[in-house]
Amino acid sequence: MTPDPFIETRIQHQRTIGRVLFPAVLSPRPGGELDLVRFTEAVKARKPQLESLLRSSGAVLFRGFPVLGAPEFNRAVEAFGYEELPYVGGAAPRTNVVGRVFTANESPPDQKIPFHHEMAQVPEFPSKLFFFCEEEPKCGGETPIVLSHYVYERMKDKFPEFVDRLEKHGLIYIRILGEGDDPSSPIGRGWQSTFLTKDKSVAEERAAKLGMKLEWMEDGVKTVMGPIPAIKFDQTRGRKIWFNSMVAAYTGWEDARNDPRKAVTFGDGAPLPSDIIEECLKILEEECVAIPWKQGDILLLDNLAVLHSRRSFEPPRRILASLCK
């Protein structure tokens, strides 16, 4: 029998959470010759084991494999066989690089991107995310990750009435979009690229499919999404999870058009309490793991199990992404 080309390894910054390493880290077996073809073949052959590891840990970091740039990353993602999810309704400015590979959020390097589940503010969100480090940061730029069921448990323990209200009412997200993309903003995706069209009637159709209301303005459009659930039940793992972009919207959806304190409300329209948002932010930071990127790293996240963010950095840094249904 061919020996497994992947071995689980321990690295600095990993945490043991409930007897499970977070994230799981896989590296090539020492002495094994592993080119890109053998790597992608090994992924296909061992997909059940890899999915089992992802289910138990929530995140898997592939480190030291022969993936050097966007084309190789695209082939690695395709080897997993997951269906691609088009980026419709998301807020971040992104550019398609090759195939199903996009740049990660292109907002300026001095800006932090707060914790969120990818596209939690729309009904159709990716089940899995891939990130790839094409060029490691000179300094900073980590992508901290945190287990969403831990966040739910800590928030439920500390603020039971607030969490009950979230479960009952959900959240409403409000965002004002310009026509074109604004690269100076972390939520600078314009309405044309948000809905992948220049036709307002097509944009309205696509928004309606998401359950999103559009209010056209002189120089853009106001989008109103929700009420949408903020707490979900993870069927795979049988537990409740914190699944929302509440902290990201309330602390980070800020630019020339948007006031973050108006960007998210309870599902009944009532404002959110700023002191509890601040406490939630502290919990996210306390529970997170932030592993510095190395060139060639691939990070696979279960989007239901894990929230992610981005720390500010000193360029250069180039992280690519791919979203899967």
Stockholm file with secondary structure:
# STOCKHOLM 1.0

chainA/1-325         MTPDPFIETRIQHQRTIGRVLFPAVLSPRPGGELDLVRFTEAVKARKPQLESLLRSSGAVLFRGFPVLGAPEFNRAVEAFGYEELPYVGGAAPRTNVVGRVFTANESPPDQKIPFHHEMAQVPEFPSKLFFFCEEEPKCGGETPIVLSHYVYERMKDKFPEFVDRLEKHGLIYIRILGEGDDPSSPIGRGWQSTFLTKDKSVAEERAAKLGMKLEWMEDGVKTVMGPIPAIKFDQTRGRKIWFNSMVAAYTGWEDARNDPRKAVTFGDGAPLPSDIIEECLKILEEECVAIPWKQGDILLLDNLAVLHSRRSFEPPRRILASLCK
#=GR chainA/1-325 SS CCCCSEEECCCTTCEEETTEEESEEEEECTTCCCCHHHHHHHHHHTHHHHHHHHHHHSEEEECSCSCCSHHHHHHHHHHHTCCBCCCCSCCSCCCEEETTEEECCCCCTTSCEEEECTTTTSSSCCSEEEEEEEECCSEECCCCEEEHHHHHHHHHHHCHHHHHHHHHHCEEEEEEECSSCCTTSTTCCCHHHHTTCSCHHHHHHHHHHHTEEEEEETTEEEEEEEEECSEEEETTTTEEEECCCHHHHHHHCCSSSCCGGGSEEETTSCCCCHHHHHHHHHHHHHHCBCCCCCTTCEEEEETTTEEEEECCEESCCEEEEEEEC
#=GC SS_cons         CCCCSEEECCCTTCEEETTEEESEEEEECTTCCCCHHHHHHHHHHTHHHHHHHHHHHSEEEECSCSCCSHHHHHHHHHHHTCCBCCCCSCCSCCCEEETTEEECCCCCTTSCEEEECTTTTSSSCCSEEEEEEEECCSEECCCCEEEHHHHHHHHHHHCHHHHHHHHHHCEEEEEEECSSCCTTSTTCCCHHHHTTCSCHHHHHHHHHHHTEEEEEETTEEEEEEEEECSEEEETTTTEEEECCCHHHHHHHCCSSSCCGGGSEEETTSCCCCHHHHHHHHHHHHHHCBCCCCCTTCEEEEETTTEEEEECCEESCCEEEEEEEC
//
